[in-house]
Amino acid sequence: MSVLFGGLGLSAKGEIILTKDGMTRTAIVLNANASIREKHAAEELSSFLEQITGAGFEIVGETDPARANICVGIGAAKAVDPGFSTKGLGADGIIIRTSGKNLILAGGEPRGTLYAVYSFLEDEVGCRWWTHKVSRIPKKPDLSVESLNRRYVPPFEHRDIMIMPITRDPDWSVRNKCVGELHGYGQFNIMPERGGCRKAWPCGHSYYTILPPEKYFEEHPEWYSLLEGTRTSSPKIHSSLCLSNEEMQRQFAENLKSEIRGAHAMFSAGGEQYVRYMDVEANPLMFVSISPEDDSGYPFLCQCEPCVAVDEAEGSPAGGALRLANQMADAISSEFPDKTVLMYAYHQTQKPPRITKPHSNVIIWYAPINASFSQPLTHERNRRWHEDLMGWMDICDRVYIYDYPDNLTYQLTPHPNLRTLADNIKFFAEIGVSGYKGDGIAGGDGGTEMAELRAWLVAKLLWDPTRDPDALIAEFTDGYYGPAGKHIVSYLEIIHDAVEISGDWLTLSSPPDSPFLSLETVLAAWAHLVSAEEAVTEDPDQLMRVRIAQLPMLFVSLARRDQLKYAASCRGMEWPFPAERNEAYQQFMSVVEANGITLDPNTLKLLN
């Protein structure tokens, strides 16, 4: 028999009763000095609990010993537990704890309390935020909480996924505990309460941002690459800076500081929304990227004697690039002590140098761009990329991964790398990698193969890499596709098994005629996708989600129609796609247009 919450708010079993029959006298307690993140966490908790239980949850400033209290944030937690501490939680760690009839949801600043609330709603109540448009909010008029004592710190400080528009949505990002450059980008006015972004400026490949050739080359050609005896700044022939030129280094440092000051001025002049944003973590511009221009696989080098000598001594072009990054880290440290320098270890700078080591305020962002994405980085075929990563781990305290979770060249080509993604993220956590960013595609809903699953799965694994990826995939497919979920899982198993059996390397540019996409694979995969459609014909929302999931195989059947249809005819196999190409094309385009999907030029070329 329960003791009703007009008394202690506890059941006979010691559970904290939050609601019964859709009624409550429980309140959410928020300290008067709570941060804007804690306030938003309390508001989110109140909103979702009302949706779940049908009961209103008032946010108050003090605990009441006559009721159960949900204490949100550090101040509220200390009101019921004076010894409460967030020591060791960092920016994102959480504490979910019961104390008598009180429930504590709190964590480190700036994001821990937010994550404690969302973790409670996910793990204890059953909420799921599948995409920026689709969620599962259960209905529970009776809600109680058993004894809890959970403390958790995620292994990655940077958890960033670029599969848009899903992951750009600020609410999806914070509710799925992601944080990075992308999340909330362009929406700074609503980001402070959501924990902010972790943004860089200058960002990315920044050499020519800092020293633009159109401004400096005519007067200072010696600051740029010497190639075949001629100074040049043209990226078309893979030029760069003359990294050994001391005058260039001095000007680079001055320009860099001016860029940072200018970015700060922009935020400060932007009104209250930007000033509020700057309060999140000292300011939003946490990083400064000092990295060569994007080389697309070709080396950007200078052939002058001093630069060649550095490259030979270091055994890698990363040596000269890292020396410049270290110099800039030192140059800005007195004026901007909160700034950390990023340097891409990418293509030509992938291999770590023999001599130079990153300074303490330099992060190496390692990008295994040419590795095989059908096998984990620990696989023998990825030995080179594995060894280079471990080399950076040996000499740098903070290494991030810049990964490629989807196909960037043919966005709708089936891309069976989910097993590898899970294995790699777990491996990165085990060896002490500090952050992860997954590059990706902006293409409307369903703009890349299995975009929704891919984004959600990576988010869950970045928060907790020990989770079972197969269980996560099944959970998502059941929740997002409903009765079609089991058929979607079968489709995924077909293409993942095929890529392993074929030995296909699988790159971020694998075309629709990749070896693993045999006729047998295409037909078997399509059969499961058809079964998925048949399972949800009565639900228009789930039906459209399945039709989006069908696009990759439909694209393959269109791009290789003559070849595949002829092969099927020769083998006496039924052609399951529309008999007329125009009919198949219209079927494909109707789904693309209905969901605002922007097709990449390579895909369009193969379709037309």
C-alpha positions in Angstrom: 0.0 0.0 0.0 1.4 3.4 -1.0 1.7 6.4 1.3 0.1 9.1 -0.8 2.3 12.1 -1.7 0.2 14.5 0.6 2.5 12.9 3.2 6.0 11.9 2.6 5.8 11.3 -1.2 7.1 7.8 -0.7 5.6 4.4 -1.4 5.8 1.5 1.0 8.7 0.2 -1.2 10.6 3.5 -0.8 9.8 4.8 -4.3 9.4 8.5 -4.8 5.9 9.1 -6.1 5.9 11.9 -8.7 2.3 11.4 -9.9 -0.7 9.2 -9.4 -3.7 9.1 -11.6 -2.4 12.2 -13.4 -2.2 14.3 -10.3 0.8 15.5 -8.3 1.9 17.7 -5.5 5.6 17.2 -6.4 7.5 20.3 -7.4 10.7 21.0 -9.3 13.1 23.0 -7.2 15.4 25.5 -8.8 17.8 27.7 -6.8 17.4 31.5 -7.2 20.9 31.7 -8.5 20.6 29.0 -11.0 22.4 29.4 -14.3 20.4 29.9 -17.6 21.3 26.2 -18.4 19.8 25.0 -15.2 16.7 27.1 -15.7 16.2 25.6 -19.2 16.8 22.1 -17.8 14.0 22.7 -15.2 11.6 24.1 -17.9 12.3 21.1 -20.1 11.7 18.7 -17.3 8.4 20.4 -16.3 7.2 20.4 -19.9 8.0 16.8 -20.6 6.7 15.5 -17.3 3.4 17.3 -18.0 3.3 15.7 -21.4 4.0 12.3 -19.9 1.8 12.3 -16.8 -0.9 15.0 -17.7 0.0 16.7 -14.4 1.4 20.2 -14.0 4.9 20.4 -12.4 5.5 23.8 -10.8 9.0 25.2 -10.7 9.7 26.7 -7.2 12.6 28.2 -5.4 12.7 26.2 -2.2 12.2 22.6 -1.1 9.2 21.6 1.0 9.7 18.8 3.5 6.0 17.8 3.2 6.4 16.7 -0.4 8.7 15.0 -2.8 11.1 17.5 -4.5 12.9 17.2 -7.8 16.0 19.3 -7.3 17.5 20.6 -10.6 20.9 22.1 -10.6 23.8 22.4 -8.2 22.2 24.9 -5.8 19.0 22.9 -5.5 20.9 19.7 -4.9 22.9 21.4 -2.0 19.7 22.4 -0.4 18.8 18.7 0.3 22.4 17.4 0.4 24.9 20.0 1.8 27.8 17.8 0.8 26.8 17.6 -2.8 29.7 18.2 -5.1 30.3 18.3 -8.9 34.1 17.7 -8.5 35.5 15.7 -11.3 32.4 16.0 -13.5 33.9 18.5 -15.9 31.6 20.4 -18.3 29.2 17.5 -19.1 29.2 14.9 -16.2 25.9 14.1 -14.5 24.6 13.0 -11.2 21.1 11.4 -10.9 20.5 10.5 -7.2 17.7 10.0 -4.8 18.0 11.3 -1.3 15.1 10.4 1.0 12.0 11.7 -0.9 14.1 14.0 -3.1 15.4 13.4 -6.6 18.6 15.2 -7.6 19.3 16.0 -11.2 22.5 18.0 -11.5 25.9 18.1 -13.1 29.0 20.0 -14.2 28.8 23.4 -15.8 27.8 24.3 -18.4 25.9 21.3 -19.6 25.8 18.6 -16.9 22.5 19.5 -15.4 20.9 19.6 -18.9 22.3 16.1 -19.6 21.1 14.8 -16.2 17.6 15.9 -16.9 17.6 14.4 -20.4 19.3 11.2 -19.2 16.6 10.8 -16.5 13.8 11.3 -19.1 15.4 8.8 -21.4 16.6 6.1 -19.1 14.1 6.2 -16.3 10.9 7.5 -18.0 11.4 6.2 -21.6 11.6 9.4 -23.8 13.3 9.2 -27.1 14.2 12.0 -29.5 14.7 10.1 -32.8 15.1 13.1 -35.1 14.4 16.8 -35.1 10.8 16.0 -36.0 10.0 12.6 -34.5 10.1 11.7 -30.8 8.6 9.2 -28.4 7.1 10.7 -25.3 5.3 8.0 -23.2 2.0 8.5 -21.4 2.3 7.5 -17.7 -0.3 9.0 -15.4 1.3 7.1 -12.5 5.0 7.9 -12.3 7.4 6.9 -9.5 11.2 6.7 -9.1 13.1 3.9 -7.4 16.3 4.4 -5.5 18.9 5.9 -7.9 22.6 6.7 -7.5 24.2 7.4 -10.9 27.3 9.4 -11.6 28.6 9.5 -15.2 31.2 11.4 -17.1 31.3 10.9 -20.9 34.7 10.0 -22.4 34.5 12.6 -25.2 34.5 16.3 -24.5 33.5 17.0 -28.1 30.6 15.1 -29.6 29.7 16.5 -33.0 27.8 15.0 -35.9 27.1 16.8 -39.2 24.0 15.0 -40.7 21.8 17.9 -41.3 19.2 19.1 -40.8 18.8 16.6 -38.0 21.9 17.4 -36.0 21.8 21.2 -36.6 18.6 21.4 -34.6 19.6 22.8 -31.1 17.0 20.8 -29.2 17.8 17.5 -30.9 21.5 18.1 -30.2 21.2 18.9 -26.5 18.5 16.3 -25.8 20.8 13.6 -27.4 23.8 15.1 -25.5 25.8 16.3 -28.5 28.0 19.3 -28.4 30.3 20.8 -31.1 30.8 23.4 -33.8 27.6 22.5 -35.7 25.0 22.4 -32.9 23.0 25.5 -32.9 25.1 27.1 -35.5 23.5 30.3 -36.7 21.1 30.2 -33.7 23.3 31.8 -31.1 20.4 33.6 -29.5 18.9 30.3 -28.2 22.1 28.5 -27.5 23.1 29.8 -24.0 20.4 27.9 -22.2 21.2 24.8 -24.3 24.8 24.7 -23.2 26.3 26.5 -26.1 28.5 25.4 -29.0 32.2 24.6 -29.1 33.2 26.9 -31.9 36.4 27.7 -33.7 37.4 30.9 -35.5 39.3 31.0 -37.7 37.9 27.5 -38.5 38.9 24.7 -40.8 41.7 25.2 -43.3 42.8 28.6 -42.3 46.2 29.5 -43.7 44.7 31.7 -46.5 42.1 33.1 -44.1 44.9 34.5 -42.0 47.2 35.5 -44.8 45.0 35.9 -47.9 47.2 35.8 -51.1 45.1 38.5 -52.8 46.2 40.9 -50.1 49.8 39.8 -49.5 51.2 37.9 -52.4 52.2 40.7 -54.7 54.3 42.5 -52.0 55.5 39.3 -50.2 55.7 36.4 -52.6 58.4 34.9 -50.3 55.7 34.2 -47.8 54.2 31.6 -50.1 55.3 28.3 -51.6 58.4 27.9 -53.8 57.4 25.3 -56.4 59.7 24.4 -59.3 61.7 27.6 -58.7 58.7 29.9 -58.7 56.8 31.5 -55.8 53.1 30.8 -56.1 49.9 31.0 -54.1 47.5 29.2 -56.4 45.7 26.3 -54.7 45.2 24.7 -58.1 48.8 23.7 -58.1 48.8 22.9 -54.4 50.7 25.8 -53.0 50.7 26.9 -49.4 52.7 29.1 -47.1 56.5 29.1 -46.8 56.3 27.9 -43.2 59.9 28.6 -42.4 59.7 32.3 -43.3 60.1 34.2 -40.0 58.6 37.4 -41.3 55.5 35.5 -42.5 55.2 33.9 -39.0 55.2 37.3 -37.3 52.6 38.7 -39.7 50.5 35.5 -39.3 50.5 36.0 -35.5 49.4 39.6 -35.7 46.7 38.8 -38.2 45.5 35.9 -36.1 45.1 38.1 -33.0 43.2 40.6 -35.1 40.9 37.9 -36.4 40.1 36.8 -32.8 39.6 40.4 -31.6 37.3 41.0 -34.6 35.2 37.9 -33.8 34.9 39.0 -30.2 33.8 42.5 -31.3 31.2 41.0 -33.6 29.7 39.0 -30.8 29.9 42.0 -28.4 28.2 44.3 -30.9 25.6 41.8 -31.7 23.4 42.8 -28.8 22.1 40.8 -25.8 21.7 37.5 -27.7 25.5 37.4 -28.4 26.6 38.7 -25.0 24.5 36.0 -23.4 26.0 33.4 -25.7 29.5 34.5 -24.7 28.7 33.7 -21.1 28.5 30.0 -21.7 32.1 29.0 -21.5 34.1 32.2 -21.2 33.1 32.8 -24.8 32.0 30.7 -27.7 35.2 31.0 -29.7 37.0 28.3 -27.8 39.3 27.2 -30.6 41.6 28.7 -33.2 42.3 26.4 -36.2 45.8 26.7 -37.6 45.7 24.3 -40.5 46.8 24.1 -44.2 44.4 24.7 -47.0 42.3 21.6 -48.0 44.7 19.5 -50.0 42.2 17.0 -51.4 44.9 14.4 -51.1 47.7 16.3 -52.8 50.6 17.9 -50.8 50.7 21.6 -50.3 54.4 22.1 -49.9 57.2 24.7 -50.2 60.4 23.5 -51.8 62.7 26.2 -50.4 65.8 24.8 -48.6 64.7 25.6 -45.0 61.2 24.1 -45.5 62.6 20.9 -47.2 65.1 20.6 -44.4 62.3 20.7 -41.8 60.2 18.1 -43.7 63.2 15.8 -44.0 64.2 16.1 -40.4 60.6 15.6 -39.1 59.8 12.8 -41.6 56.5 14.3 -42.3 55.0 17.7 -43.6 53.2 17.7 -40.3 56.4 18.9 -38.7 56.4 22.3 -40.3 52.6 22.7 -39.8 52.9 21.8 -36.2 55.7 24.2 -35.6 53.5 27.0 -36.9 50.6 25.8 -34.8 52.8 25.8 -31.7 54.1 29.3 -32.5 50.6 30.6 -32.8 49.5 28.9 -29.6 52.4 30.8 -27.8 51.7 34.0 -29.6 48.0 34.3 -28.5 48.4 32.8 -25.0 48.9 36.0 -23.1 46.0 38.0 -24.7 43.7 35.0 -25.1 44.6 32.5 -22.4 41.3 30.7 -22.8 42.0 29.8 -26.5 43.1 26.4 -27.7 44.7 25.9 -31.1 43.5 23.1 -33.4 45.6 21.5 -36.2 44.3 19.0 -38.7 46.3 15.8 -39.1 44.9 15.2 -42.5 46.3 13.9 -45.8 49.8 15.3 -46.0 49.9 16.1 -42.2 48.4 12.7 -41.2 51.7 11.2 -40.2 53.1 12.6 -36.9 56.5 14.3 -36.9 59.6 12.7 -35.4 60.8 15.8 -33.4 58.2 18.4 -32.7 55.4 17.8 -30.2 52.2 19.7 -29.7 52.2 22.3 -27.0 49.9 21.9 -24.1 47.2 24.2 -25.6 47.2 22.5 -29.0 44.7 19.9 -30.1 45.4 17.5 -32.9 42.4 16.8 -35.1 43.2 13.4 -36.8 41.3 12.6 -40.0 41.7 9.0 -41.3 40.0 10.1 -44.6 41.4 7.4 -46.8 41.0 4.5 -44.4 38.7 1.6 -45.2 35.3 2.3 -43.7 34.2 -1.3 -44.1 36.6 -2.4 -41.4 37.6 -0.9 -38.0 40.7 1.2 -37.7 42.3 -1.7 -35.8 41.9 -4.0 -38.8 45.1 -5.0 -40.7 44.1 -3.2 -43.8 44.0 0.0 -41.8 47.4 -0.5 -40.2 48.8 2.8 -41.6 46.0 4.9 -40.2 46.0 3.1 -36.9 49.8 3.6 -36.5 49.5 7.3 -37.3 46.8 7.8 -34.8 48.7 6.0 -32.1 51.7 8.1 -33.0 49.8 11.3 -32.3 48.3 9.8 -29.1 51.9 9.2 -27.9 52.9 12.9 -28.3 49.7 14.8 -27.7 47.4 15.0 -24.6 44.3 15.9 -26.6 43.5 14.2 -29.9 40.2 14.6 -31.6 38.9 12.4 -34.5 37.5 14.0 -37.6 35.5 11.1 -39.1 33.3 10.5 -42.1 30.1 8.6 -41.1 28.4 8.8 -44.5 29.1 8.9 -48.3 30.0 12.4 -49.2 30.3 12.0 -52.9 27.2 9.8 -53.7 25.0 10.7 -50.8 22.3 8.1 -51.4 24.5 5.2 -52.2 24.1 2.4 -49.6 26.9 2.9 -47.1 27.2 -0.1 -44.8 29.6 1.2 -42.2 27.5 1.2 -39.0 29.4 -1.8 -37.5 32.7 0.0 -38.2 31.4 3.3 -36.7 30.5 1.5 -33.5 33.8 -0.4 -33.3 35.8 2.7 -33.9 34.0 4.9 -31.4 34.5 2.3 -28.7 38.2 2.0 -29.7 38.7 5.8 -29.6 37.3 5.9 -26.1 39.5 3.1 -24.9 42.7 4.7 -26.1 41.8 8.1 -24.7 40.7 10.2 -27.7 39.2 13.4 -26.4 36.7 14.3 -29.0 34.9 13.2 -32.2 33.4 15.0 -35.1 31.6 13.2 -37.9 31.5 15.1 -41.2 28.4 14.7 -43.2 25.8 16.0 -45.6 23.2 18.7 -45.7 20.4 17.4 -47.9 17.0 17.8 -46.3 15.2 14.9 -44.4 16.8 11.7 -45.6 19.5 13.5 -47.5 22.0 10.6 -46.9 21.5 6.9 -46.6 19.8 6.1 -43.2 20.5 9.6 -42.1 18.1 9.4 -39.1 19.5 6.2 -37.7 23.1 7.2 -38.4 22.8 10.5 -36.5 21.0 8.9 -33.5 23.3 5.9 -33.3 26.5 8.0 -33.4 25.0 10.4 -30.7 24.2 7.5 -28.4 27.7 5.9 -28.8 29.5 9.1 -28.3 27.8 9.6 -25.0 28.4 6.0 -24.0 30.6 3.9 -26.3 30.0 0.7 -24.2 26.4 0.4 -25.4 25.5 -2.5 -27.7 25.2 -1.1 -31.3 22.9 -3.9 -32.5 20.5 -3.2 -29.6 20.6 0.5 -30.3 19.8 -0.1 -34.0 16.9 -2.4 -33.2 15.6 0.2 -30.7 15.7 3.0 -33.2 14.2 1.0 -36.1 11.4 -0.3 -33.9 10.7 3.2 -32.6 11.0 5.1 -35.8 9.7 2.7 -38.4 7.2 0.8 -36.2 6.2 -2.6 -37.6 8.6 -2.0 -40.5 11.6 -1.9 -38.2 12.5 -5.6 -38.3 12.6 -5.4 -42.1 14.8 -2.4 -42.0 17.2 -4.3 -39.8 17.2 -7.2 -42.3 18.0 -4.7 -45.1 21.0 -3.4 -43.0 22.2 -6.9 -42.3 22.2 -7.8 -46.0 24.3 -4.8 -47.1 26.7 -5.1 -44.1 27.3 -8.8 -44.7 27.8 -8.1 -48.4 30.5 -5.5 -47.9 32.4 -7.8 -45.5 32.1 -10.8 -47.9 33.2 -8.8 -50.9 36.2 -7.3 -49.2 35.1 -3.9 -50.6 37.3 -1.1 -49.2 34.3 1.3 -48.8 35.4 5.0 -49.0 33.5 8.2 -48.5 33.1 8.3 -52.2 32.1 4.7 -53.0 29.9 4.7 -56.2 26.7 2.8 -56.8 28.6 0.2 -58.8 30.8 -0.7 -55.8 31.7 -4.4 -55.6 29.5 -5.2 -52.6 26.4 -4.0 -54.6 26.0 -7.2 -56.6 22.7 -8.1 -58.3 22.0 -10.6 -55.6 22.6 -8.0 -52.8 20.4 -5.4 -54.6 17.5 -7.8 -55.0 17.7 -9.3 -51.5 18.0 -5.8 -50.0 15.0 -4.5 -52.0 12.9 -7.5 -51.0 13.3 -6.5 -47.3 12.5 -2.8 -48.1 9.3 -3.8 -49.9 8.3 -5.9 -46.9 9.0 -2.9 -44.8 6.6 -0.8 -46.9 3.9 -3.4 -46.8 4.1 -3.5 -43.0 3.2 0.2 -42.6 0.7 0.9 -45.4 -1.9 2.1 -42.8 0.4 4.7 -41.2 1.3 7.6 -43.6 4.2 8.9 -41.5 5.9 5.6 -41.1 5.2 4.8 -44.7 7.1 7.9 -45.8 10.0 7.1 -43.5 10.2 3.7 -45.2 10.1 5.2 -48.6 13.0 7.5 -47.7 14.9 4.4 -46.5 14.2 2.8 -50.0 15.8 5.7 -51.9 19.4 4.3 -51.8 18.4 1.0 -53.4 16.1 2.7 -55.8 19.0 5.0 -56.8 21.2 2.0 -57.4 18.6 0.4 -59.6 18.3 3.6 -61.6 22.0 4.4 -61.9 22.8 0.8 -63.1 19.4 -0.1 -64.6 20.5 -1.6 -67.9 23.3 -3.6 -66.4 21.3 -5.0 -63.5 18.2 -5.6 -65.5 20.1 -7.5 -68.2 21.9 -9.6 -65.6 18.6 -10.5 -63.9 17.1 -11.5 -67.3 20.1 -13.7 -68.1 19.8 -15.5 -64.8 16.0 -15.9 -65.0 15.5 -13.6 -62.0 12.5 -11.4 -61.6 13.1 -7.6 -61.9 11.3 -6.2 -58.9 11.6 -2.5 -59.7 9.1 -0.6 -62.0 9.2 -2.0 -65.5 9.6 1.4 -67.1 12.6 3.6 -66.2 10.5 6.8 -66.2 8.1 5.2 -63.7 11.0 4.3 -61.4 12.5 7.8 -61.8 9.1 9.4 -60.9 8.8 7.2 -57.9 12.2 8.2 -56.7 11.8 11.9 -57.3 8.3 12.1 -55.7 9.9 11.1 -52.4 12.9 13.4 -52.9 10.7 16.4 -53.6 8.2 15.6 -50.8 11.1 15.7 -48.3 13.1 18.6 -49.6 16.1 16.4 -50.3 18.9 18.2 -52.2 20.7 15.7 -54.4 24.4 16.0 -54.9 25.7 16.7 -58.5 27.2 13.2 -58.8 23.9 11.5 -58.0 22.0 13.8 -60.4 24.4 13.0 -63.2 23.8 9.3 -62.8 20.1 9.7 -62.6 19.8 11.8 -65.8 
